[in-house]
């Protein structure tokens, strides 16, 4: 089921995330050894060494062991279009941009690209090749402007023509939306730009969508509203699945999507095989889920801020004493860094640095 009744006093033992993360913790015993607090030594395994490393490779454990608990804790401290990561591990700053018709950062007006035809117009072509080229153009402009992550494409449905963001969504038809968005993802990620597929899920209206409770049968959700996400994540013949997914402001039933383990860990990761990270919509739905529930249920980080005084009131010492929380935080960072390590963040290319640094496979096709 995609929504459940809140458990009572024995909530932990009954909720899906508890045994999942407990099993990860038990498997990590004897392997997880975090660095001592206050360390500033240059780590022997640098972030650039992780490019192309499979997500289940043992090298990820060795890399994560180099972080302190305080550094691991920072995974959920948010990302507001840029995220400075840990210098001693050689982790550069990621720059992100909105979409969907360009690469655009409204926090920095110097970072904006050419505005291309909107999603509905692209879908109206019913053209795989053209939508792929659209993605290539977005990917090129992002690389030229030092953008590493794109908060697009958006594949929510045209449930009504009066929705305030229908121009950002492709269609009222699930297959068409998934097909066009999948080809755009292929084109952009060929250039190393992280696509952030959104808004997952049940985000089919703009007005009052923060906290909106959507009720639908599971068949309806799977066959209509979740189908384009499934098409993009499962790849089919697209060659590239998205490296990130954005959860929505909405609730399915009475349960917030960004803290719904059945949705994020069960369907998205378990059934569909998604490998990347999940982040919240802007400001984590304006605060009502700013608890560890999001991390424990598969939402890896908050978009749009860092410390609102509601979620960060736990210490590194408390983390050390909580096996389930340890596993959840490590796994969240693992997913986040896996996405970054497989992007243009590691290609050494910026607008003024040429091709120095770690040059990877998409650089050869920069001007295609």
C-alpha positions in Angstrom: 0.0 0.0 0.0 1.1 3.6 -0.7 -0.4 5.0 2.5 -0.9 3.5 5.9 -2.6 4.4 9.2 -0.1 5.8 11.8 1.1 3.2 14.2 0.7 3.7 17.9 3.3 3.4 20.7 5.1 0.5 18.8 5.5 2.7 15.7 9.1 1.8 15.0 8.6 -1.9 15.0 5.7 -1.6 12.6 7.0 0.9 10.0 8.7 -0.2 6.9 11.9 1.7 7.3 12.9 0.2 10.7 13.8 -3.3 9.7 15.3 -2.1 6.4 17.8 0.2 8.0 18.4 -2.2 10.9 19.5 -4.8 8.4 21.8 -2.4 6.7 23.4 -1.6 10.1 23.9 -5.2 10.9 25.5 -5.9 7.6 27.8 -2.9 8.2 29.2 -4.1 11.5 33.0 -4.5 11.3 32.9 -2.4 8.0 31.7 1.0 9.1 34.4 2.9 11.0 33.9 6.7 10.9 36.8 9.2 11.1 37.3 10.9 14.5 35.7 14.4 15.0 37.9 17.3 14.2 40.0 15.6 11.6 41.3 17.8 8.8 43.6 15.4 7.1 43.4 14.9 3.3 41.6 11.6 2.8 43.4 8.9 0.8 40.3 8.1 -1.3 39.3 11.3 -3.1 35.9 12.0 -4.5 37.2 11.9 -8.0 38.2 8.3 -7.4 34.5 7.4 -7.1 33.6 8.2 -10.7 32.0 5.2 -12.3 32.2 3.0 -9.2 29.1 0.8 -9.0 26.7 1.7 -6.3 27.1 -1.6 -4.5 30.9 -1.6 -4.7 32.8 -2.0 -1.4 34.8 1.0 -2.2 31.8 3.2 -1.2 32.1 1.9 2.3 35.8 2.8 2.4 35.0 6.3 1.1 32.2 6.9 3.6 34.3 5.7 6.5 36.6 8.7 5.9 33.7 11.1 7.0 33.0 12.0 10.6 29.5 11.6 12.1 29.2 15.4 12.0 30.0 15.4 8.3 27.6 12.6 7.6 24.9 14.5 9.5 25.2 17.4 7.1 23.6 15.4 4.3 20.2 16.6 5.3 21.2 20.2 5.9 19.8 21.3 2.6 20.7 22.5 -0.8 19.8 26.0 -2.1 20.9 25.8 -5.8 24.5 25.1 -4.5 26.0 22.8 -2.1 29.5 23.1 -0.9 30.8 19.7 0.0 33.8 18.5 2.0 37.1 19.9 0.7 39.5 17.5 2.3 37.7 14.7 0.3 38.1 16.7 -2.9 34.3 17.2 -3.1 33.6 20.4 -5.2 30.6 22.7 -5.0 27.6 21.6 -6.9 25.6 24.2 -8.8 22.0 23.6 -9.6 19.3 25.3 -11.7 15.6 25.2 -12.2 13.8 24.4 -15.4 11.9 23.2 -17.2 12.5 25.1 -20.5 16.0 26.3 -19.7 18.7 26.2 -17.0 17.8 29.1 -14.7 18.9 30.0 -11.2 16.7 32.7 -9.8 19.2 33.2 -7.0 21.9 34.2 -9.5 20.6 36.0 -12.6 24.0 35.5 -14.2 23.2 31.8 -14.4 20.5 31.5 -17.1 20.2 29.8 -20.4 18.2 30.1 -23.6 14.5 29.6 -22.9 13.3 26.8 -25.2 9.7 25.7 -26.1 7.7 24.6 -23.1 7.1 21.0 -22.2 3.6 20.8 -23.7 4.9 22.0 -27.1 7.7 19.5 -27.0 5.3 16.7 -26.2 3.0 17.8 -29.1 5.8 16.7 -31.5 5.5 13.1 -30.5 9.1 12.9 -31.5 11.8 10.8 -29.7 14.7 12.3 -31.7 13.7 15.9 -31.3 13.1 15.5 -27.5 16.5 13.9 -27.2 18.1 16.8 -29.0 16.2 19.2 -26.7 17.9 17.4 -23.8 21.3 17.7 -25.5 20.9 21.4 -25.8 19.9 21.8 -22.2 23.0 19.7 -21.2 25.4 21.8 -23.3 24.1 25.1 -21.9 24.4 23.7 -18.4 28.0 22.6 -18.9 28.9 26.0 -20.4 27.4 27.7 -17.4 28.9 25.4 -14.8 25.5 23.9 -13.8 25.7 20.3 -12.5 22.1 19.5 -11.5 18.8 20.5 -13.2 15.5 20.5 -11.2 13.6 19.0 -14.2 11.9 17.4 -16.1 8.4 17.5 -14.5 6.1 14.7 -15.5 2.9 15.4 -13.5 -0.3 15.1 -15.4 -2.4 17.7 -17.2 -5.4 16.9 -14.9 -7.0 20.2 -15.7 -6.1 22.9 -18.3 -6.4 25.5 -15.5 -3.4 24.2 -13.4 -0.9 27.0 -12.9 2.0 24.8 -14.0 0.6 22.8 -16.9 3.1 24.4 -19.2 5.9 22.6 -17.2 4.2 19.2 -17.7 4.2 17.3 -20.9 0.7 15.8 -21.3 -2.5 14.4 -19.9 -1.4 11.0 -21.3 1.1 9.0 -19.2 2.9 7.1 -21.9 3.6 10.3 -23.9 4.8 12.2 -20.9 7.1 9.4 -19.9 8.4 8.8 -23.4 9.3 12.5 -24.1 10.8 13.1 -20.6 12.8 9.9 -20.9 14.4 11.1 -24.1 15.1 14.5 -22.6 16.8 12.8 -19.6 18.9 10.8 -22.0 20.1 13.9 -23.8 20.9 15.9 -20.7 22.6 13.2 -18.8 24.8 12.3 -21.9 26.3 15.7 -21.0 26.7 14.8 -17.3 23.8 17.0 -16.1 21.9 15.4 -13.2 18.2 15.4 -14.0 15.8 15.7 -11.1 12.6 14.0 -12.1 9.6 15.7 -10.3 7.2 16.0 -8.5 6.8 12.5 -7.1 4.0 12.1 -6.7 0.3 13.0 -6.9 1.1 16.6 -7.6 -1.5 17.4 -10.2 -2.6 20.9 -9.1 -0.7 24.1 -8.2 -3.2 25.9 -6.0 -2.8 24.9 -2.3 -0.6 22.0 -3.2 1.5 22.3 -0.1 -0.1 19.8 2.3 -2.8 18.8 -0.2 -4.2 15.3 0.6 -4.8 13.3 -2.5 -7.0 10.2 -2.3 -7.0 7.7 -5.2 -6.9 3.9 -5.6 -3.5 2.3 -6.1 -4.5 1.2 -9.6 -5.3 4.8 -10.5 -2.0 6.1 -9.1 0.0 3.4 -10.9 -1.7 3.5 -14.2 -2.0 7.2 -14.6 -0.1 9.5 -12.2 2.9 7.4 -11.4 3.3 5.8 -14.9 5.5 8.5 -16.5 7.9 8.3 -13.5 8.1 4.6 -13.9 8.8 4.9 -17.6 11.7 7.3 -16.9 13.2 5.4 -14.0 13.0 1.9 -15.6 14.8 3.2 -18.7 13.2 1.0 -21.3 15.3 2.1 -24.3 16.4 5.4 -23.0 20.0 4.4 -21.9 20.0 6.8 -18.9 17.7 6.9 -15.9 17.5 10.1 -13.8 20.1 10.5 -11.1 17.7 12.4 -8.8 14.0 12.5 -8.0 12.2 15.3 -6.3 9.4 14.4 -3.9 6.2 16.5 -3.9 4.5 18.9 -1.5 1.5 16.6 -1.4 0.2 13.8 0.7 -1.1 10.5 -0.6 -4.0 9.8 1.7 -2.7 11.2 5.0 1.0 10.6 4.4 3.5 13.1 3.1 5.2 11.8 0.0 8.7 12.9 1.2 8.4 10.7 4.2 6.6 7.7 2.7 8.8 4.6 2.7 6.4 2.5 0.7 6.6 5.1 -2.1 10.3 6.0 -2.0 12.0 2.8 -0.8 9.2 0.4 -1.8 8.1 1.4 -5.2 10.7 3.9 -6.5 13.8 2.0 -5.3 12.5 -1.5 -4.6 10.2 -2.1 -7.6 11.6 0.3 -10.2 15.3 0.0 -9.3 16.1 3.7 -8.8 19.7 4.2 -7.8 20.0 8.0 -7.1 19.0 10.5 -4.5 15.6 11.9 -3.5 15.3 15.6 -2.4 12.2 17.5 -1.2 10.4 20.2 -3.1 11.3 23.8 -2.1 11.8 24.3 1.6 10.7 20.8 2.3 7.0 21.6 2.0 7.3 24.7 4.1 8.3 22.9 7.3 5.7 20.4 8.2 7.9 17.4 7.6 11.2 18.8 9.0 11.9 15.8 11.1 14.1 12.7 10.7 11.0 11.0 9.3 12.0 12.1 5.8 15.5 10.6 6.0 14.3 7.4 7.7 11.7 7.0 4.9 14.0 7.5 1.9 14.1 11.2 1.3 17.8 12.1 1.3 17.9 15.9 1.6 16.0 19.1 1.8 15.9 21.6 -1.0 16.0 25.3 -0.1 17.6 25.8 3.2 19.7 24.4 6.0 18.8 25.0 9.6 15.3 25.9 10.6 15.7 24.8 14.2 13.4 21.9 13.8 15.3 19.1 12.4 19.0 19.7 13.4 18.5 19.4 17.2 20.2 16.0 17.4 23.9 15.7 17.9 26.7 13.6 16.4 26.8 11.8 19.7 23.1 10.9 19.4 23.8 9.6 16.0 26.5 7.3 17.2 24.1 5.7 19.6 21.3 5.0 17.2 21.9 2.1 14.8 18.9 2.7 12.6 19.7 6.4 12.3 23.3 5.7 11.5 22.3 3.4 8.6 19.7 5.9 7.3 22.2 8.8 7.2 25.0 6.7 5.7 22.7 5.4 3.0 21.4 8.9 2.3 24.9 10.2 1.8 25.8 7.2 -0.3 22.8 7.8 -2.7 23.6 11.6 -2.9 27.3 11.1 -3.6 26.7 8.3 -6.1 24.5 10.7 -8.1 27.2 13.4 -8.0 30.0 11.0 -8.8 28.3 10.0 -12.0 27.7 13.6 -13.3 29.7 16.4 -14.9 30.7 17.5 -11.4 33.8 15.4 -11.9 34.8 16.1 -15.4 37.1 19.0 -14.6 35.3 21.3 -17.1 34.2 24.8 -16.1 33.7 27.9 -18.2 37.3 29.0 -17.6 39.2 25.9 -16.9 39.2 24.0 -20.2 39.6 20.3 -20.0 42.0 20.1 -17.1 41.2 17.6 -14.2 39.3 14.4 -14.4 38.0 14.1 -18.0 35.2 11.7 -18.5 33.2 10.1 -21.3 30.8 12.9 -22.1 33.4 15.6 -22.7 34.2 14.2 -26.2 30.6 15.0 -27.2 30.4 18.4 -25.7 29.6 20.2 -28.9 27.4 17.5 -30.5 
